[in-house]
Amino acid sequence: MNLLKSMTDRILVESHRGADGFAPENSWAALEAGCQTEADFLEVDVQLSRDGIAFLRHNYTLPDGRFCASTDWDEIKTLQPGEPFPLLEDALNWVKERDVVLSLDLKSGFQTEARLSREVLRLLDRTNAHNQVMLIAWDHVELFHIKQSHPQVMTRALLRGRLVDHERYLRSIMVDAVSLTYGVARLSDVEEVHRAGVAAIMAEMWQPDFLAVLNLGMDMVSWGNPLEARRALGYL
C-alpha cells in the first residue's frame, strides 16, 4: 500500500484509537465509527494478558489498577463495563471484510522482550491479515526484527524528539513510516524522512492543527474525528 503523498496525491487519514472522537477508545463502536467515516487507517492499541491473549486497550493498567501483563484474560474480560475489551484476533477477522487497514500500536512495555510482537505475528499468520495492518511501536528493535521475519508487514516507528540523521536511521531499521513529534518536527526532518522512502505521519497532535500537517508536507495524520480531519484538509 502506498503511503507517500507523492504517490497518493493526498494526505491519508488515520482514526485515533478506533475513532475516539465518536465512541469509547479501542471499542467495537469506535472501530465501526472509524470505518463509517472512511478513514484510511484505524489505529488501535494492543496489550497482552499474562496468559498470552492479545486484546485492545491503551493503558498498561486495568480499571482496577492491575497491570494487563500480570492479569489473566478470564479476569480481564470481566472488568470492562458492558462489552469486554475486543480481542485482537476478532479485530483482524473483522478488518479483512472491510476496505481499511488497522494500525496496531504494540504496547510492549512491562512485557518480556518480543512476547507481544510474536503473538501479534502469530495471529497475522493465522488470519492471513498481513496486508491489512501496520505495526507501530516505540521499541524499534522489535520493529526491526518484525521486518526481518515478515517483510510484507508495514511497520512504523514512533519518535519523541528529533534525530540527527533521520534518513540513515530509518533506513537502518527498515520501517515504512515514522510518527514525528508534534510541535518539534521541522520541514527539514520530513524531507530527510522522504529521502529514505519513508512516510511521515503526524500523530499525538493534541489540537486540530491541520495547517501544520499541510505545511510540513506530512503523508498522514492521526486524529480522533476523521471527518474533521478530511474536512480541514479539503477532502470533504
C-alpha positions in Angstrom: 0.0 0.0 0.0 1.3 3.4 -1.0 1.7 5.8 2.0 3.6 8.7 0.5 1.6 11.7 -0.6 3.7 11.9 -3.7 2.1 8.6 -4.7 -1.4 9.0 -3.3 -1.9 12.7 -4.2 -3.5 13.3 -0.8 -2.8 13.1 2.9 -4.1 9.9 4.4 -6.2 10.0 7.5 -5.9 7.6 10.4 -8.6 7.5 13.1 -7.1 7.5 16.5 -7.9 4.7 19.0 -10.6 3.4 16.7 -12.3 6.7 16.4 -12.3 8.2 19.9 -13.9 11.4 18.7 -17.1 9.3 18.3 -17.0 6.4 20.7 -15.0 5.0 23.7 -11.4 4.4 22.6 -10.4 0.9 21.3 -14.1 -0.3 21.4 -16.1 -2.0 18.7 -18.2 1.1 18.4 -15.1 3.2 17.8 -13.9 0.8 15.1 -17.3 0.9 13.4 -17.3 4.7 13.6 -13.8 4.9 12.1 -14.9 2.6 9.2 -18.0 4.6 8.6 -16.1 7.9 8.3 -14.0 6.3 5.6 -10.7 6.7 7.4 -7.8 5.1 5.6 -6.3 3.5 8.8 -7.9 2.6 12.1 -5.4 3.0 14.9 -5.8 0.8 18.0 -3.6 -0.3 20.9 -2.7 -3.9 21.7 -2.0 -5.3 25.1 -1.1 -8.9 26.1 -2.6 -10.6 29.2 -0.5 -12.8 31.5 -1.7 -15.9 29.7 -0.9 -14.5 26.3 -4.2 -13.2 25.0 -3.9 -10.1 22.8 -6.6 -7.5 23.2 -7.3 -3.9 22.5 -6.5 -1.4 25.3 -4.4 1.7 25.5 -3.4 1.8 29.2 -0.9 -0.6 30.6 -3.1 -0.9 33.7 -6.6 -2.1 34.0 -9.6 -0.2 35.5 -8.8 -1.7 38.9 -5.1 -0.7 38.8 -3.5 -4.1 38.0 -1.2 -4.4 35.0 -2.6 -6.0 31.9 0.6 -8.1 31.6 0.2 -9.6 35.1 -3.5 -10.5 34.8 -5.1 -13.5 33.1 -7.7 -12.9 30.3 -10.5 -14.6 32.2 -10.2 -11.9 34.8 -9.6 -9.0 32.4 -12.7 -9.7 30.3 -15.0 -9.2 33.3 -13.6 -5.7 34.2 -14.9 -3.6 31.3 -18.4 -2.3 31.8 -20.7 -3.5 29.1 -18.8 -5.4 26.4 -15.3 -6.9 27.1 -12.2 -5.5 25.6 -12.1 -6.6 21.9 -9.8 -9.5 21.1 -7.1 -8.7 18.5 -7.9 -11.9 16.6 -11.5 -10.8 16.3 -10.5 -7.4 15.1 -8.2 -8.9 12.4 -11.0 -11.1 11.1 -13.3 -8.1 11.2 -11.0 -5.9 9.2 -10.5 -8.5 6.5 -14.1 -7.9 5.4 -13.6 -4.2 5.1 -11.5 -1.8 2.9 -9.5 -0.4 5.7 -6.1 -1.0 7.4 -5.5 -1.5 11.2 -2.6 0.4 12.7 -1.7 -1.7 15.7 0.2 0.2 18.4 2.1 -2.6 20.2 2.1 -1.8 23.9 5.2 -3.9 24.6 6.2 -2.2 27.9 6.2 -4.3 31.1 6.5 -7.4 29.0 9.2 -9.9 28.2 11.0 -8.7 25.1 9.2 -9.7 21.8 6.5 -11.6 23.6 3.7 -9.3 22.3 5.1 -9.0 18.8 5.5 -12.8 18.5 1.8 -13.2 19.4 0.7 -10.5 17.0 2.7 -12.1 14.2 1.2 -15.5 15.0 -2.3 -14.0 14.8 -1.4 -12.3 11.5 -0.3 -15.7 10.1 -3.4 -17.4 11.4 -5.8 -14.8 10.0 -3.8 -14.0 6.9 -4.3 -10.3 7.6 -0.7 -9.3 6.8 -1.7 -6.8 4.1 -4.3 -5.1 6.3 -2.1 -4.0 9.2 0.6 -1.5 10.1 2.6 -2.4 13.2 3.6 0.6 15.4 6.0 0.7 18.3 8.3 2.8 20.4 10.5 -0.3 20.5 12.5 0.0 17.3 14.4 -3.2 18.0 11.2 -5.2 17.8 10.2 -3.3 14.6 13.5 -4.3 13.0 13.0 -7.9 13.9 9.4 -7.9 12.7 10.5 -6.6 9.3 13.2 -9.2 9.1 10.8 -12.1 9.7 7.7 -10.6 8.0 8.9 -8.1 5.3 5.4 -7.8 3.8 4.0 -6.3 7.0 4.1 -2.5 7.2 5.9 -1.0 10.2 6.0 2.4 11.8 8.4 3.9 14.3 7.3 6.3 17.0 9.7 9.1 17.7 9.7 11.6 20.6 12.1 14.4 19.6 14.3 14.9 16.6 17.1 12.7 15.2 20.4 14.0 13.9 20.1 11.9 10.8 16.5 10.6 10.1 17.4 9.2 6.7 20.2 6.9 7.8 18.4 5.8 11.0 15.1 4.9 9.3 16.8 3.0 6.6 18.7 1.0 9.2 15.5 -0.2 10.9 13.7 -0.7 7.6 10.4 0.9 8.6 7.7 2.1 6.1 6.6 5.1 8.2 7.5 7.2 11.1 5.4 9.3 13.5 7.1 12.7 14.1 6.7 14.8 17.2 4.0 17.5 17.0 5.5 20.9 17.6 9.0 19.7 17.3 9.3 18.2 13.8 10.7 20.5 11.1 10.3 20.6 7.3 13.9 19.5 7.0 13.1 16.4 9.1 10.2 15.5 6.8 12.5 15.9 3.8 15.1 13.6 5.3 12.3 11.0 6.0 11.2 11.2 2.4 14.7 10.7 1.1 14.7 7.4 3.0 11.5 6.5 1.1 9.6 6.5 4.4 6.2 8.1 5.1 5.9 10.9 7.6 2.9 10.8 10.0 1.7 13.4 12.4 0.4 11.6 15.5 -0.2 12.6 19.1 -1.5 16.0 17.8 -3.4 17.4 20.8 -5.1 20.2 18.9 -6.6 20.4 15.4 -3.5 22.0 13.8 -4.1 20.7 10.3 -2.3 23.7 8.8 0.9 22.3 10.3 0.2 19.0 8.7 0.0 20.7 5.4 2.9 23.0 5.8 5.2 20.2 6.9 4.3 18.0 3.9 3.1 15.1 6.0 1.8 12.0 4.3 -0.7 11.0 7.0 -2.4 12.5 10.1 -3.9 10.6 13.1 -7.0 12.2 14.6 -9.9 11.1 16.7 -12.5 12.5 14.3 -11.6 11.5 10.7 -14.4 13.6 9.3 -13.0 16.7 10.9 -9.5 15.9 9.5 -10.8 15.3 6.0 -12.8 18.5 6.1 -9.8 20.5 7.3 -7.6 19.0 4.6 -10.1 19.9 1.9 -11.3 16.3 1.1 -14.9 16.9 2.1 
